[in-house]
């Protein structure tokens, strides 16, 4: 009997990963293609949607080639996407009318501020989100208002607007299927999280016509099939889709209320399963959809950090003080301590729990004796401090004691970072055998969508522990470090206000 293979496709901020898994859910191969970030103005971040599409074809081809299989042997495809990143395109020509505006982009910050006083409570109650440039809604409005000809095309019914999952599935199916799932729709600031539909009041506020938007579906269901014309000459079911962090929560087996995961990537995102009722934060954490299965919604609390791995990339590409991310582990150990240096990597403002669009990156405490190694160490430490800030708030909001977290993403291979993270949190961190849980979660959802799994328990049994990091820092040292970190954060706030 022919072997089965499952594909998890991770449309990430810095690249596309295609993870090929066998029927025992072991990784067979991994294809990866980096994508370019475009920064047309300070605080603006864009991607070329056609480059993203090409990166998908390349990553999937490479994964198949490395595994020595044909694409036709793939049983199903699950997709996870960047979330708030959004684009508009002409459905007749299939061409984007503008670049995709990335989740980190801050160009709509002033507009978001201008409507917050009047509409902030309405938007929060309906969508679970605060009005912020982070989310897709204000980005769609910006393209409509600022790109010549788009409003006219929209009046003719030719414009489609979607997060990247909608674009990818539309391209894969030769324009036959235009859908998103509940988790991704919950990141747009346009979906009512109570009924799972596009909200007419919020759409009216932003001047967005619902006809431009995709149909909202479950996170695991048969959406359609790839068209051989467009996708590697094969017809494969597309049967799972979720925003990346919710896919990681799913891949980490966090199926019970109170279970929590943190993903370390370009940014860093902590999600806690809160069960079948949305919990509203009093402290700057977002309320979001974890997944929707068989018409039933599970909710989560979400604390996001914009810049973590991206700060390491900045050390490599802009400062050129490292050659690759792997070096940072030994350099941080060699530093001995941080030399009283604190780095707040607020390149695109601060996310939860501060929500300051005007904060900017700050390195404080530099002296004539500061070393390259100490700056590298301060970069990694910044990740841990930001995660701690989010965990503290989540503890307050959820009222569920957090005894440990599951960690995943590229940076979990960094032993210095994981140990320092456990020390700063004061709770153990479990790292699984498969740390690419975004793509894994997408593949699980796809397999569920074609009936390969009958229950969440079957998937839960697949989770395997690689190692646990136990905290071993004194409370005094932890509190001293955090006190100075918070002083540094205050220095970074409101920098770009004018």
Secondary structure, 3 states (H helix, E strand, C coil): CCCCEEEEEEECCCEEEEEEEECCCCEEEEEEEECCCECCCCCCCEECHHHHHHHHHHHHHHHHHHHCCCHHHEEEEEEEECCCCEEEEECCCCCECCCEECCCCCCCHHHHHHHHHHHHHHHHHHHCCCCCCCCHHHHHHHHHHHCCCHHHHHHCCCEEEEEHHHHHHHHHCCCCCCEEEHHHHCCCCCEECCCCEECHHHHHHHCCCHHHECEEECCEEEEEECCCCCCCCCCCEEEEEEEHHHHHHHHCCCCCCCCEEEEECCCEEEEEEEECCCCCCCCCCEEEEEEEECCEEEEEEEEEECCCHHHHHHHHHHHCCCCCCCHHHHHHHHHCCCCCCEEECCCCCECCCCCECCCCCEEECCCCCCCHHHHHHHHHHHHHHHHHHHHHHHHHHHCCCCCEEEEECHHHHCHHHHHHHHHHHCCEEEEECCCCHHHHHHHHHHHHHCCCCCCHHHHHCCCCEEEEECCCCCHHHHHHHHHHHHHHHHHHCCCCCC
